[in-house]
Amino acid sequence: MFVTTSDLPGPYKSLGVVQATRRGVLLFGFADPAGTDLQGDLDEQLLPQVRMMGGDGVINARFQQTQYTLATRILFAVLFFIPLPSEATITGEVVKLEAGGQPPGMGGSATAPAAAR
């Protein structure tokens, strides 16, 4: 299983678009009990969807996560005790590799490197 932000050069079949979103809150500006981080979203939501669709991986992946400045986090933690909304979203195209297709980082180039003289 692979995830890449680019396209693949080799042959593949598109199985559709997948999106995983995880929502939660940041307590006291820093504590994240729901685990709204990108890695958790990827492991627990996106990859299981890709497996259910019969895909080998995701191409053209896009990542988005709620970001707050340090000053905002401290202000909400000290003065307001108000939870800050948090969200992580990953979107991409699920693909099935066809004969001769290789996942990113697994293949060599079409030409051999020149021999050293």
C-alpha positions in Angstrom: 0.0 0.0 0.0 1.4 3.4 -0.9 0.3 7.1 -0.7 1.9 9.7 -2.9 1.2 13.4 -3.7 2.0 12.9 -7.3 0.9 10.8 -10.3 2.3 7.4 -11.4 4.2 7.0 -14.7 3.2 3.4 -15.1 -0.1 1.8 -16.1 -2.9 1.8 -13.5 -6.7 1.7 -13.2 -8.5 4.4 -11.2 -11.0 3.0 -8.7 -12.4 6.4 -7.6 -11.7 9.1 -5.1 -11.4 8.6 -1.4 -11.6 11.1 1.5 -11.1 10.6 5.2 -11.9 13.3 7.7 -11.4 13.2 11.5 -12.8 15.9 13.7 -12.2 16.6 17.4 -11.2 19.4 19.8 -8.0 20.6 21.3 -8.5 20.9 25.1 -6.5 23.7 26.8 -5.0 24.5 23.5 -2.8 21.4 23.3 -4.4 18.2 24.4 -6.0 16.2 21.5 -8.1 13.4 22.9 -9.7 12.5 19.6 -6.3 12.2 17.8 -7.0 14.5 15.0 -3.6 14.2 13.5 -2.8 13.3 9.9 -1.1 10.0 10.7 -4.1 8.7 12.7 -6.4 9.8 9.9 -4.3 8.0 7.4 -3.9 4.7 9.4 -7.4 4.4 10.9 -9.6 5.8 8.2 -8.1 6.3 4.7 -6.1 3.0 4.3 -9.0 0.8 5.4 -11.2 2.5 2.8 -8.5 1.9 0.1 -8.4 -1.8 1.1 -12.2 -2.1 0.9 -12.1 -0.6 -2.6 -9.4 -3.2 -3.7 -6.8 -0.5 -4.4 -3.0 -0.8 -4.3 -2.5 2.8 -3.2 -3.5 6.4 -3.4 -2.1 9.0 -5.8 -2.5 12.8 -6.0 -3.1 12.8 -2.2 -3.9 16.1 -0.5 -3.6 16.8 3.2 -5.3 19.4 5.3 -5.1 19.9 9.1 -6.4 22.7 11.3 -3.5 24.9 12.5 -3.5 27.4 15.3 -0.7 29.8 16.3 1.0 29.3 19.6 -0.5 32.6 20.9 -4.0 31.4 20.1 -3.4 28.1 21.8 -2.1 29.8 25.0 -4.8 32.4 25.0 -7.6 29.7 24.9 -5.8 27.5 27.4 -5.2 30.2 30.0 -8.1 32.6 29.6 -11.1 30.8 28.2 -10.8 27.1 28.8 -12.7 26.7 25.5 -11.9 23.7 23.3 -10.6 24.6 19.9 -12.1 22.7 16.9 -9.6 20.5 15.2 -9.9 18.6 11.9 -7.6 16.5 9.6 -8.6 15.6 6.1 -6.9 13.5 3.5 -8.2 13.2 -0.1 -6.8 11.2 -3.0 -7.4 8.9 -6.0 -7.4 5.1 -5.3 -5.6 3.1 -8.0 -5.0 -0.5 -8.9 -1.6 -1.2 -10.5 -1.8 -3.0 -13.8 0.9 -5.3 -15.2 4.2 -3.5 -15.4 3.1 -0.7 -13.0 5.2 -0.1 -9.9 4.5 1.9 -6.8 6.5 5.1 -6.2 10.0 4.5 -4.9 10.1 0.9 -6.0 11.3 1.1 -9.6 14.4 1.8 -11.4 14.8 4.2 -14.3 14.3 3.2 -17.9 18.0 3.6 -18.7 20.9 2.2 -16.8 23.4 4.7 -15.3 26.5 5.4 -17.3 29.6 3.4 -16.3 32.3 5.4 -14.4 35.4 5.9 -16.5 
